[in-house]
Amino acid sequence: VAVSERAMTAETRAAIALCGRVLGALFYLPPADPAVVPLLHLAESGELVSEWPFARAEVVAEIAPLLTQVDWRDAHALAVEYQRLFIGPDALAAPPWGSVWLSEEGTLCGPSTLALRDFLARHGIALATRQREPEDHFGLLMWAAAWLAERDADAALAVLLREHLAPWAGRYLETFRQAAAHPFCQGAGRLAELSVQAMLEALPGD
């Protein structure tokens, strides 16, 4: 993917980095993880959406009521939903790995995973995956985007988002929202949809 010499602004890179860090945590780590708990508190208070870099007014009104529905008297409900959406044991309604959406067989570690693995190696990106998990997990790609944005690697960031995320993220996030039973997860899915679209729009033109 060729990008123009016009680089992104520092403000845009910071926005992508912040969104990538937060969405990576929400989509990869369990709700009880020390990195997630503060984000849930921010969501409950409404600050997460009100301070979100890519939020648009018409979407904030839609997302905020969903994200604030985290009942700390029953945190177990969100943990159960995380288990159902991301772990199993039942088949996942919205698998978070890109190769499932890009391969005809819907399998893990397809050609798209291998292409991503090569891209990550060439750019020195080492993702801390769970045991033998493919690297094309949506949450992990959000972290990779944040890592590249923090290092002003505009060209590599454009390739990651356009070639390794955009071809499948829209279908995945739409299915994720439809499969989610907990309002918080529905809101997180919508926030992710908005953010991925905004990240792509913020990239320098071809």
N, C-alpha and C positions, 0 to 999 in steps of 0.2 A: 504494500500500500504506500503510495507516494503521498507525502504531505508537503504543504507549502512551507516556505521559509518563515512565514508568519507564525511565531510561537504563541502558545497560550499565555495568558497573563498569570502572574503569581497568584492572584485571587482565584482564578479558575482552577489552577492546580491544587490550591489549598482546599477548595470546595470538593474536588474529586477525591482528594486524600481523606478528608473527613467522612464523606459519604461512604467511601470504600471501607474504611476502618469500622464504621458503625454497622453497615450492612453485612460485612464479613462476620462480625461477632454475632449478629442476630440470626444469621442463616447457617452458621457453622457450630457455634458453641451452645451447650444446654443452658436453659434459663437460670440455673443456679450458679453458673460460672461467675467468678469474681469480676470478670470483664463485662459481663452482661447485666448483672444486677443494677449497677448505677444507670445504665441505659433504660432499664425498665422503670426506674424511679423517674427519670426525665420524661419518659413517655407518659407515665401516669399523671404527671403535673402539667402536661401539655407543652413543656419547653422543647422537647425533641423536635416536634413539628414546627413550632413557632420560630425556632432558630435554624431550621434546616436550610442549607445553602440554595438548594434547587427548588424549594417549595413555591408553588404558584397559589395565589389566593383562593381560586376556585377549587383547587385540590386540597388545600389545607382544611377547608370546611368539611370535606369528605373523609379525610384520613384521621384527623385529630380525635373525633368521637370514638373511633375504633381502637386507637392506640391507648387511650386513657382507661380502657376497660381491663386493667390488670388488678385483680382483687388479691391483695396481699394476705387476706384471711384464708385464701384457698390457692396458694401458689402451686399446689399440686396439679391443678387443672391445666396450667400452662405447660408443666413438665410432661404431663400425659400427652398433650397435643404435640409437643416437640418430638416425643418418642414416636408417635403415630406418623408424623409428616416426614421425619428424617431418618429414623432408625429401623422401625418395624416392630415385631417380626413379620407382620403382614406385608404384602406387596405395597410399595409406595405409590400413592396416587399421582404424585408429582416428583419423580426422581430428580435430585438436584445436580446430576452429572450431565455435561453437555453431550457426551457420546450417545447417551440413551435417546436423545432427541435428534441426533444427526445421522445415526446409522440406521440402515433399513431394518436390521434385526432388533434394534432397540437394546443393544448390549453395552456393557461397560468396556472401557479400554479399546475403543475402535480407532480408526485412522485419525480422527480429530483429536483424540487424546494423545496419540503419539506425536502429532504435529505440535500440539501445545507443549508437550514435554520437551521437545527440541527447542521451541521458542524460549521456554523458561531457562533451559540450560545455557543457551547462547547469551542470555541477558543476566546470568548470575542470580536468578531468583530461585531460592530454595523454600518451598512451602512445607510447613509443619503439618503433614497429613496424619490422619488416624492410621491405624494398622493397615498397611498395604492398600490404602484408598486411592483411587485415581485423582489426578490433580485438577480435573475439570469440574470440580464442585463449584456451584455458584458462589458460595461464601469465600472459598479460596481465591477465586478469580477477582472478587471484590478487594481482597487484601492485596493481591498482586497489582491491581490498578492503583491502589493507594501507594504502594511501594514505588512504583514508577513515577507517579505524580510528585511524590516527595523528592525525587531525584531529578526533576525537570527533564525526564526522558520522554519528550513529547512524541517522537516518532514511534518508539516502542509501545507507548501507551495507546497510540492510535491503532497499531496492529493488533494489540491484545483485545481492545474493545470491538473493533470492526470485524476482525477475522475469527477470533476465538470466543467471543461472547454474543455479539449481535445476532448471528445466524440462529440461535436457539433460545436466548434469554426471554424473549417476548412470549413465546409459547409456554415455556416453563413457568414463568411468573403468573400468567393468566390461569394456567391449570392449578398452580399452587393456591391462588386466591380462591378459586372455586372449590378446591378440596379442603381448605381450612375451615374448621368449625369454630375455632376461638376468634373473637373479634380482633384481638391483638395481632394474630397471625395474618388475618385478612388485611389489616391496616399496614403491616410490615410489607406484605406482598405488593400492595398498591404504591407504597413509598418507594420500593425498589424499582417498580415499573417506571415511575416518574423519573427517578434518579438516573437509571440506565439511559433512558431517552435523552435526558438533559446532558449527560456525559458525552454521548455521541454527537449531539448538536454543538457541544462546546469545542470539539476537536477542530484543528485547522483544516481547511478545505483541501480537497485533492489538487 
